[in-house]
Amino acid sequence: MIEIPLDPNVHLGPISLAWHGIFTAVGIFFGVALPLRLLRGRVSEDDGYAVATWGVVGGILGARVVHVIDQAPYYIAHPELIPAIWTGGIAIWGAAIGGVLGGFIAALRRGVPIGYAADAAAPGLGLGFAIGRIGDIVNGEHHAMACTPPAGICVGYTDPATLGQPGPVHLVVAYDMLWDLASVALTLWLRRAFAGRWPDGVVFWIWMAQYAIGRFLLGFLRIDDPTYAFRLRQDQVIAVLVLAAAVPMLARLLSRSPAPARSLAV
């Protein structure tokens, strides 16, 4: 078993900052920077930043809304805490769905090509999620099932302030981070390998399907949330719904004529 003796906060004199918040901010920065680089040459800087800004706003709102729904009994009893996002409590699926909707609406209003922008956003979303998961690893968030080496990455948290389990348990958030990093590599490769051969939007929906499959499977290792339907957790139910949307969207897009050939940014 790997012992993780990390304090979930970094202490700077009288100031304490949560590692979760720090890595969330870093994840947002790089998750926005990568798509903006990929869009360079086809989408103006002003339009790119506008879409990114509303994507971030939508992501933050979506992450909070899904978390509040997930913990509905608590927030019904304490409705004044619903807007208190600074106290913690976000859902990654909410960030993904809210961020995509926010960016979509902004792109639509500014005339940015939707499919092309979505394909550029996919690796950025994966990168942002992966970096954000580092904060979850430090904090010990998202409790998991017991682990017996060499069946996985077996850890135990030892810091008195940790949110983590004493272990040995699966480090599920690390598995999730690796899955996210794999999605970054996959989507970047697909954009280059199939440029001009696939219609715009295909890479994005492949990312959605890949992310949904990972969240569904990894959900069986987590024990921190109640089940919703068919003995599945909330994130697994959402993953099934997203996958159910992604498959017909991919079939529809791939039946179209390929997008015109174009040069891609590095």
N, C-alpha and C positions, 0 to 999 in steps of 0.2 A: 504494500500500500504506500502511495505517495502522500506524505503529510504536507498540508498547505497551511503555513502559519501566518497568513497575510491578514493585516488589519484592513477592513473594508473602507477605511478613510485614510487620507493623507493629512497629516497635521503640520501646519505651518504656523508655529507660534499659537496664538489664540484662535486661529482659523482652521476649521476642519472641512475638507472637501471629499465628497464620496468618489471613489474610483469609478463607480458605475456612471456617475454624471460626467466625469472627465472623459472616459472612453466613448460615451454616447456623443459628446460634442466632437471628439476627434473623428468618430465614425461618420457623423454628418458632414464634416468638412471634406474628407476624402471621398465620401459617397457622392458628393456634389461635384468635386473637382474632376473626377474621372469622366463622367458623362460630358461635362463642359468641354473637356479636351477632345473627346470623341466627336462632338458636334461641330468643332471648329472647322470653318471652311464652307459649311452649308447653312448653319444657323448663326445669326448675328449674336454678338456678345450680349447685347441688351435683351434680346429675346431669350437667350439661354439662361441668363441670370433670373429673368422674370419667371420662367418655367420652374427653375430650380427652387426659387424662393417659395413659390406657392406649393411646390412638392414637399418642401420641408415643413411648411405650416400645416398642410394637410396630413403629413405623416405624424406630427406631434399630436394634433387633434384626434386623429384616428387611433393612435396608440393609447391615448387616455380614455377615449370612449369605449373601446373594446375592453380595456382593463376594468372600467367602472361596471360595464355589463357583466363581466366575469365575476366581479365581487359585489353583485347587486344587493344582497342582504345587508352588507356592511354600509354601503353608501345610502341605502334607504334609511338606515338608522342615523347616518351622519351626512346629510346632503350638503352641508356647508363645506365638506372636504372634497367634493367632486372637482372643483377647479384647482385644487391645491396640488398641481402636478410636481411642484418643487419638492414635495415630501416623498416622492417616489411613486411608482405604480404606472407602468406602461406595458403594452402588449405589442410584440413584434409584428404579429399579423395585422394589427390595427395600423401600425406604421406603414407596412407595405401597401395595404389597401388604400388608406388615407393619402399616402404620398403619391400613389399612382393616380388617384382621382384628382388631387390638387394639381399635379403636373399636367394631366390630360385637359382639364378645364382651361388652364393658363395657355397651353399650347394651342388649343382650339381657338381661343380668343385672339391670339397673336398670329395666327396663320402658320404656326410651326408644323412641319410634316409629322403627323402623329406617330406613324409606324416607325419612321427613322429615329425619332426622338426616344421612343420606347425601347428600341434596340440598344441605343446608347445608354439608356438609364439602367438596363438590366445588370451589367457588371458593376455599376456604381452602387446599386441596391445591395448586391451581394457583398461588396467590399465594406460598405457601411455597416451592414449587419455583423460581418465577421469581426470588425474592430470593436463594435459595441459589446460583443460577447466576451471580450477580454475582461471588461468590468464585471460581468456575471461570474466569470471564473474567480476573480479576486474576492468578490463578495460571498461566493458560495450560494448563489441563488439557484432556484429551480431544483428542488430536492429530487433525488433519483433512487432507483432500486439498489439493493445490495449487490456488490460486485466481488467476484472471486478471480484473482489473477490466474491465467493470462486472458481472461474473458473480455477484458477491456482496460480502460484507464481507470484504475481503482484509487480513490483518494479519500482522505479524511481531513477535516478542517479543525485546527487546534487553537486559533486565536480566540480569546474570550469574547471579543466583539463580533465574531463572525456570524453570518446568517447560515453558514454551511453545516453539514452533518458531520458527526465524528467519524463516520465511515467504518469499513470500506464501502464506498458507493461508486457507481458509474459517474464519471465527469461528463454528463450529457451535454452541457453547454460547450465543452471542447469539441465533442463530436459534431455539434451544430456548427461551430466555427469552421471546422475542416470542410463540412459540406458546403458552407457559404463560399469558402475560398475556392473549392472545386468549381462552383458555379461561375465565379469570376473568370477562371481559366477557360471554362467551357464556352461562355458567351463571347469572350474576346476572340477565341479561335473561330467560332462560328461566324462572327461578323466578317472576318477576313476570308475564311475558306469559302463562304457561300455568297459573298458580295456579288450582286448582279444575277445570281441564280435563284435566290429566294425573294419573295415579296417582303417589303418592310413589315415589321411586326412579328415575324416568325421567331426571331431570336428571343424577343421578350416573352412570348408565350411558352417557349421551351424552358426559359428560366423559371417562369411561374410554375410549370409542371414539375420541373426538377426540384424546386424549393418545396412544393407541396408534398411530394413523395418523401423527401427527407424528414419534414416535420411530422408527417403521419407515422413513419416508422419509428423515429426517435421518441415520439410521444409514448410508446409502450414502455420506455425506460423511466419515465417521470411519474412521480407520485404526489406532486404538490398541488394539483388542481382536481376538483371533483369531475365525475363523468357527466356527460350530457345526454347522449343518445347512443344506443347500441353499445354501451359500455365504453364509449370513446370520450376523450377529453375535449375541451373546447377547441384547442388548437388543431386537434385531429379532425374534428367536424368541419372546421373552416378549410383545412387542407383538402378534404374530400370535395367540398363545394368548389374550391378553386380548380382542382384537377378536372372536375366535371365541366367547368367552363373552358379550361385550356384545351382539352382534347378536340372539341368541335371547332374552336377558333383556329387551331392549327390545321385541321382538315379543310376548313374554309379557305384559309390563306394559301395553303399549298396547292389548292386547286386553281389559283389565279395565275396569271402570267407573271414571270419573274420581274423584279424591279429593275430599272435601267442600271447599267454598270456605273459605279462611282468610286472615287478614291476615298480611302478611309484614313483618318488620323491615327497616329500611333498611340 
